[in-house]
Amino acid sequence: MRNLQKVNRMNRQSKLIVLFFCVIKLTLHVLADCHSGFQGDELLHIETGKHLAFGFMEFPPLIALLAFIQNIFQSNSVYIHHLFSHFASILILIYTAKTTFELGGKSKAIFLVLLAIIIAPGFGRSQQLFQPVVFSQLFWVLGFYQLLRFVKYLDKKSLWNLTLFCILGFLTKYDSFFFLFGLTTLVLFKSTRKALIKHKFWMNVFVFLLCITPNIIWQYLNDFPLLQMVNRLYETQLDKISRVENLINLLIAINPMTSLLLVIPAILFLLNSKRTSVVHIVSIGIGLSALLLLYKNGKGYYFYPIILTLIPFGAVFWEQLFLKSKKWIIYPISVLMLFGAILIPFGMPVYSFNRYLEKVYPFEKKDVEGGEFGVKYDEYYTQEKWKNTMNELAKVYDSLPKLEKQDCLIWGKHYSQAGAVNLFGELYHLPKAFSYHGSFYSWSPNGNMPHTVIALSYQVGDFFTDYFEEVTLVKAIYNPYADNEEVLYQKIYICKKPKQNFETMKLLFEKRIFE
């Protein structure tokens, strides 16, 4: 078996195809970096690197470790803070290709798979941003690759590699639970069940539980904020999602050409596999993961990792059915998929913002009362947005008497606002920001509140009057690109004479961190 694994390697042509697509992928991401700022959630993730812990209110701890490494550069550059995201996106390409190869796919199948990833707008955006999503996809792909190798070779090394990527996946994003659920298929088949017992799989389970225990303890000590977040998600988003509409949006996000030419054939290929084959065993695992996710009514992008495990089967389907005897079939299929490349700018800012407004925006136009454009993704315009915000905050801060400026802080109502101040504020000589939204709650100050606080928020009415004797609205920053009325304006308040200290504030917001 070991000799078989050593001989069974990609040929030179396949490796060149992988290299070609890696260069294309990286080029697209760097080009997108040139035209974009930070998406709001990224500002929270960057901040976590300054507060390493075993867990955070919204996600497990691994993203913070990556942010910590990026923060060593002491930069507010998009390029720096996308380093790990781009690296992960390249690894996704490589290991999706390796998965295709393990399934018996040759150079043509690998070409189709990697082209499908490149043209999918959903993959473009989700793998562009510094979010747990891209790393979740990576560890799902790596885990599935090792699952496939274990089912195929029944070896101990693949089982331990699978264990490692399950650990990393769990410590990246809690949706790894759906992948773990799919692994239960290993006990349903005699060959894999015997191999698990032979390799003493309970040791793997023990190591997995040991590695995730610090995060579970952190959740317990912090009153399980994960459950609060999930409940909030169902209240505000997930319960309002139609499964049919979600499926349609998913098929569009991964590109209709990919859906038609690879995903549907993949499903047919899996359904027609022999009951004792490697393909059949792993297909049951994919099916269990997908069914549980569908039952829980997850968002469309929650299915992206499953799609990444499906498309290799679709490519192998074409290669085995036609490409061996009718090799010319690769050309019309490739041309059809290349037509799908027109959707790339719908997922990544590969165009300048003005060109986006001219060429792409008309197809996803959204009317917002009081706004000029309803731009779907905020990273398209946040370079200018945060520059304007910092300038206005600096003017307000500079207007304060010298005595009030000494201990003044900025309260960012939304974690992206607090994160933006802490990332960009030093250039504008601004004080640090705090917030009670999301993980910022854990890092809020202690002791007495300063006499004067500058508050930055979106539309919140009289929100700050509950906490200060004097609240004065001094600036309203208009955003013509907001995609909903609530974020059309950022408002800056000068708040004086706090009614409570920071400890009381923390108690008041204990159950409100996801509002």
N, C-alpha and C positions, 0 to 999 in steps of 0.2 A: 504493500500500500504506500509506503514512504517513497519508493522509487517511482511509482505512478504519479505521485504528487509533484515530484521534482521534474519529471519529463513533461508533465502537462502544463506547459507555459505558453503565454501569448507569443505569436510570431512577430517578426519585425514590423510587418505591415500594420498589425493591430496596435502595436505600441506607438507607431507614428500617428495613427488616427487619434489615439488618446491624447498624445502630445499636442496635436493640432487643435483639438477641441479645448484643451486646457488653456492654450494661448488665447483662443477666441473668447473663452469664458472670462479670463482675467482681464483682457482688454476691455470687454463690455463693462465689467465692474469698475475698473479704474476710470473709464469714460463717464460712468454714472457718478462717481465720486466728484469729478470735475464740475458737474452740473447740479449738485445737491448739497443740502445741509443735513442736519440730524433730524430723524423722526423723533417724535416726542418721547417714546418709551426708551430710546437709546440713551437719553440724558439721565434717566434713572439708572440704567445698567452701568453707565460710566461711573456714576457716583458710588455704586456698590463697591467698586475697587478701593475706595477709601475707608470702607467699613467691613472688612472681612469677617465673616461669621459662618456658622454651620447652616444657616437658612435665612431666608428673607420672606417678607409678607406675601410676595406674588410668585416666587419661584425658588428652586433649590440653589445651592451655593456656588456651582461651578462658574457661572457667568461672572461672578465677582472676582474670582481668581484670574480669569482672563483679562478683566478690566484692570485689575491691579498691575498686571504685567504691562499693559498698554499705557497705563498712567505713569509708568516709570519715565516715559519720554517727556512728561510734563507738557503735553501738547493738546490744543483744542482742535486739531486738524481732523477732518473726516477721514483722510487717508490712514492716519495712525490708528484711529478707533475702529477701522474696518479691517485691520490686518488679519485678525483671527477669523472673521467672517469670510474673507476671500480665501484664506487657506482652507477653511472647512469646505467651501464650495468646490474647490479643486479636488479635494479628497473625495467628495461625493461623486464627482465625475469618474475618478479613477476606480473607485470601488463598485460603482454601478457597472462599469465596464468589466471589472473582474468577476462580478456576479454573473453577467451575461456569458462570460467565457466559461465559468464553472457549469453553466447550464448547457454547454455544448455550442454556444454561439461563436462564430468566427468573425472576421473583420467586418463583413457587411452588417451583421447583427449589432456589433459594437457601434458602427457608424450610425445606424438608425436610433439606437438608444441615446447616444450622446447628443445627436441632433435634436431629439425630442426634448431633452433637458434645456438646451440652449434656447429653443423657441418658445418655451412655456413662460408667459408673463408672471404666473404665480411663483414659479421657481426663481425667476429673476429677482423679484422684490424680496421674497422671503430669505434668499441667500445673499442678499446685498447688505442688509441691515445688521447692526450689532445687537442681536436679540437671541434669546435661547432657542428660537425656532430653527435657525440654520444648524445649530449644534445638535438639536434633537433629531433633525433629519440625518445628520452625519452619523450619529451613534446608532440610529435605526438601520441605516444602510450597512454600517460595519457589523452590527449585530446580525442582520439578516444574512450577510455574506458568511459569517462564521456558523450560523445555523445551517445554511445550505451545505457547508463543508462538513459539518458534523453528521448531518443526515447522510451525506454521500460517502464519507470515509469512516464514520463512527470512531473517531480518534479523540484522545484525551486533550490534545493541544487545542483543537477547535472548540471543545467544550469550555476550557478555561478562558480562551479568547472571547467566547460568547458571554461568559460570566463578567469579564472585564467591561465589555461594552454595555451590558445591562446595568452595571453599577454606574458607569459614566452617564448613560442615558437617564437614569433615575435622578442623578445629581444635577442634571441639566434642565429637565422639564418633566412635570408629573404625568404628562401624556404617555410616558414610557410604560405606564401601567397597561396600556392597550397592547403593546408589544409583548410584555410579560404574559399577559393573558393568552396570547397566541402561542406561546411556548408550551402551554399545557398539551398541545397536540403531540409532543414527544412521548408522552406516556400512553398514547392511544395505539401506537404501533409496536409490534413485537421487536423489530430490529433495533429501533431507537431506545425502547424500554430496557432491553437487555444491555445495550451499550451504557446507558445511564447507570444501571446497577453495577456493571463491571467497573466503571470509572469512579464509583462511590460519589454519585452526584450530590449527595447530602452535604459533602464538603463544599461544593460550589454554592449551594443554598446558604450554608452557614457563613461563608465569606461575603456573599452578597448582603445578607442581613447585617453582618458586622459592619460593613462599610457604610450602609445607609442609616444605621442606628443614630449617629450624632444628629442627623437632620430630623429624624423622628422625635428625638428628645427635644430638639429646639422647637419643633412644632408644638409639642406638649407644654413646654415651659412658656410659650407665647400664646396659649389658648387656641391652638390650631387655626391660625389665620387662613390657611388653605381652604378650610371649610367655609369661612366667611366669604372668601373671594369667589368660590364656586357658587354659593348661594346668591351672591350679588350678580354673577354672570347670568345665572338662570332667570333672575328677576328682571334684569335690564336687557339681555340679549338673547340667550339661548332658547328661552321659552317662546320667543317671537319668531324664531327661524323655522321656516317650512322645510321639511326634509327634501321635498321635490325641488323646491327653489334652490336649496343648498347644493343638491346634486348637479343641477344645471349650471350653477355658478362655478362649481368645481371643474366641470368638463370644459368650460370656457377658460378658466384660470390656467389649466394645464395645456391649453390650446386645442381647439376643436379637431385639428389635424392629428394631434397626438391621441386624442380620445378615440377618433375613428380608426386610425391606422395601427395603433399599438395597444391601447387599453382594452378595447373590445376583443381583438384577436387574442390578447393575453388571457382574458376570462374564458374564451372558448378553448384555448390550449390547456388551461388548468382543468376545466370541466371534463375534458376528454383524456386526461392522463390515466395511466394504469393505477389501480388501487394500491399496489405495493411499491410504486416507483418513488424515487426521490422527489420528483415534481409534485406528486400527489400529496406526499407528507407535508411539504412546505406550503402547498396551496391551502391545506386545512388550517395551518397557522395563520396565513394571510386572511383567510375567510373569517376566523374567529376574531381577529383584531378588528377587521372592518365591521363585522356585525355588532360587536360591542360598542364601537364608536358611533355607528348609525343609531343604535338604541339610545345612547346617551345624547344624541343630537348635537354632536360636536360641530364647531365651525368648519367651513370648507377647507381651510389651510391645515386643520388637524389631520386631514386625509393625505396630505402631500407625501409623507414618508411611505404610506401604503402604495401610492402611485409609483414612487421610485422603485419599489420592489416588484411592481407589476409589469412595468414596461419592458424589462429584459425578456420576459416570457413572450410578449408580443413580437419582439424583434426575432427571437428564436423561431417563433411560429412561421414568420415570413421566410426566414432562411431555410428552414427545413421543408416547407411546403413548395416554394417556387424557386428560390435563388440557386439551388443546386442544379436544377435541370433547365430553368429559364432565367439565366443570370441577368438578362436585360430588364427584368421586373424591378430591380433595384433603382433604376433611373426614374421611372414615373413615380414610384413611391417617394423617392428623395425629393423630386421636384414638387410634389404635392406638399410635403412637409416643409420645404423651403418657402413655399407660399405663406406658411404659418409664421414665418419670421417677421411679417409685418406687425405682429402683435407684441414684439419685444419692447417697443417704446411705451406700451400700456402697462408694463410692469417695472421698468427701470428708466431713470432719467438719462437716457443716452442722448437725448436731444437737449439743447439749451432750453431754458424755461420759456422764452418767447416763441421758439419753434414748437415746443410742446403745446402752448396755447393755440398756436395756429394750425398744427397738423393733427394732434391727438385729442385735445380737449373737446372739440366739437362732437366727437363720437361718444363722450361720456359726460356731456354737459349737464350741470345740475343747477337749477334756479334756487337761489337762496335770497329770501327777502332781506333787502338792505345790503346785499353783497353784489359784487360785479362778476365774480367767477366762483364756481363751487368745485375747487380742485380736490380730487379724491385723496391724494397722498400729500401730507404736509412737507415731506422732505424736499419736494420740488421747489419750495419757496422759503424755507426756514433760514437760509443764509441771511436774507434781507430782513426777515421777521425778527430774528434775535438781535441783529445789529441795531434795528430801530428800537427794540425794547430796552437794550442796554443803554443806548443813548438817552432815552427818556428817563430811565431810572437814575442815571448819573446826574441829570439836570435836577431832578427832585432831591436827590441826596445832597448835592452841592448847595441847594437852597436852604438847607437846615442850618440853624445856629451851630457854632463850633462845639459847644457843650453837648448838644443833642447827638451830634455825629459820632462822638467818642464811643458810645456803646450801642449805637443803632444796629438793628438787624433787618433783614428783608424776609417777609413771610410770603412764600410762594404757595398760593392756594392749591395749584395742581403740581404734582411732582415734576412735570416737565419744566415748569417755570422755575422752581427751586433748583433743579438740575442745571438749567441754562445759566442762572446767576452764578452758581458755583463753578461752572466750566469757563464762562466768558467774563465774569464780573471783575476779575483781577485786572484785566486790561483797561477797565473803566474806573478802577479804584473804588469799587463797590464793596460793601461789607458782605459777609457770608449770609446765605439764605437758609431758612428752616421751613419745614412743612409738616403737616399731619396727614398727608395723603400717601397711602401705600407705605413702602419701606422707609420713607423719610420719617415716619412716625417713630421708628426705633432710634433715630439719630437726633431727635429734637433736644434742645438745650435743657439744662436744669437751673434751678435757682429763680431769682426774681427776673421778671421781664424788664427790658429797658424801658425808659420813659417814652421813647419814640420808636415806632416800628413802621417801616414802609411795607405796605401790603400790595401784592400783585395778584390779580385774579382775572377770570373771565366774568361773565354775567352772573353775579351772585346776590344782587339786591342789597339788603342791609346786613349781610352776613357778619361783618366785622364789628358792628355796633354792640353785639352781645359780649364782646371781650375788651372793649375800650370805652372810656368816657367820651373821648373826642375822636371822630372819624371824618376825615375830609377827603373827598374825591378831588384829585388834582390833575389827572391826565386820563385820557381815553385814547388808546392806540388802535386805529382802525386797520383791519386786515381784509382787503378786498377779495382774498382768495379762500376765505373760510368756507368749509363745506356744510356748516350749519350755523344757525343764528346765535347759538350760545357762545361761539368763539369768534364772532365778528369783531369784538372789541376786547382788548386787554385793558384793565383799569388799574390805575395806581392810586393808592390811598396813603395819606399820612395819618397814622393812628397814634394817639397819645393817651397817657394815663391808663395803663392796663388795669383791669378789674381783678386779676388773679395772677398767680405765678405760673412758671412753666410746669411744675408738678401737677397743678390743678388742670392746666390745659390738657395734659396727657390723659388725665382721667376723663375729661369731657369728651375726648375724641377716641376713647378706647374702642368703641363699637362703630366708629364712623370713618375708619381709615380708607374704605373703598368708595366713599361718597364723592 
